Structure formats: C-alpha cells, structure tokens
Amino acid sequence: MTLSNTAVIFGAGPGIGAAAAREFATLGYKIALIARTRSTLAWLVAQLEADGATAKAFVADAADGDSIDTAVNDIRVWAKGDPSVVLFNAFTSQPAGLTHKVDPAAFSRSLIVNAGAAQHLVHRFAPALLAAGEGSLLFTSNAFGEFPTGSGFGTLSAGKAAMRSVALTLAQDIAGSGVRVGILTVNGPTARGTDFDPDVIAAEFVKLHQGTVDGIELHFNGASASA
C-alpha cells in the first residue's frame, strides 16, 4: 500500500498545531487540518496557501466519534489515500476544579477529548500505515501526563496520562513495523518569542517522524528538547 504525502494535524489551533502544520508543509506535505470550529481553520488554511502549501480544513469535535469518522473519510477522499503523518494535538483543560468536585459527565467528556479521540484516530489510520510499513503517529503531551497534579488540574492530568498511555502501549504493540510512534512532551506554556516558541517546538515533531532521535518521547523544557 502507498500512503499519501499528507500530514494530518488533529487539533489545529493557533499555537503548536499551526506551527506543526507549517513545519510539515515546508517538507512538501499536503496538510489536512482538523479542529472543532471552521473559523479557527480558515485563517490557517489561508496562511498555508499564501506560503505555497496545499491545505484543507476538516471540522470535527474530539468528543464526537461520528464527526471524527466523517473527517477521516473526507481526508482520504481529498488526499486520495491515507496520510503518512498523523499528529494528535487536541486537548481540553476543562473542567477545572478539584477532582472530587468535578461533575462526572464533564470529567468523562474530558477523557474522551484528551485520550479517547487519540485512540479513535489511531484506530482509523494505523492499519494503512502498518500495511505500508512506514509513516508516523505523533502525540502532543505535557508534564501533567507524567506527573499528575491536583489543585484544579486533576482532570487535565487524567486526560494527558491516559493519552500518553495510548501512545506508549501503541509503540509497544507495533514495534518493528516500520511505523514510528512519537510523543513530544512540552513542559511549559507556549508563546512566540519565548523559550517555548511553537515554531521551535514544531521542529521536534519532524525528528520524531523521521526517527532521528533515540526512543519515542522527547521532553521540551525550553529552547530545546531531550529524550
């Protein structure tokens, strides 16, 4: 099976998602952008196209599996095949609050957005990558995934820990297949012109995709990343 030279950015916001889209576009990939709101995507598509890239917006809610499936099918039609790069960058930090006070339904929705959607995306795209024996499945994480923190961050901690578990177990399951799994753990708030500049961070995803680093996880602690 031959994969399309397409990179999917699931959770294409104005920070890391947009920077990753630009980074892969410079490598010649067509960019499929997925987010919940079309207005968020429109400016990014226009920006990429202005720079000479091929990009298209696909609307999906990470909490809605049916909308994810629709986006996946539409991407396959547009790209004329399955993508060779899939980056899961979606997350929600809501609801904030003490773990024992968060509404259970809201907590469950957060788990779906942060981790369930990641597994859903992998379930849909991994078979084609495995059949081709190449490509990458990438994930954006943060310190809460490794070091759960309360005081209002219990929900986000649970979601990121679960997402990280999806990625780590996936890496074990498909080891030796030729498909790379990569986690980029960003341990700080992102902002342009700082040590956590999204454009600098995005370059680390390429290293994970190309397999030029040891292991499957990079930790970005400001200005550079380490295994």
Disulfide bonds with the S-S distance in Angstrom:
none
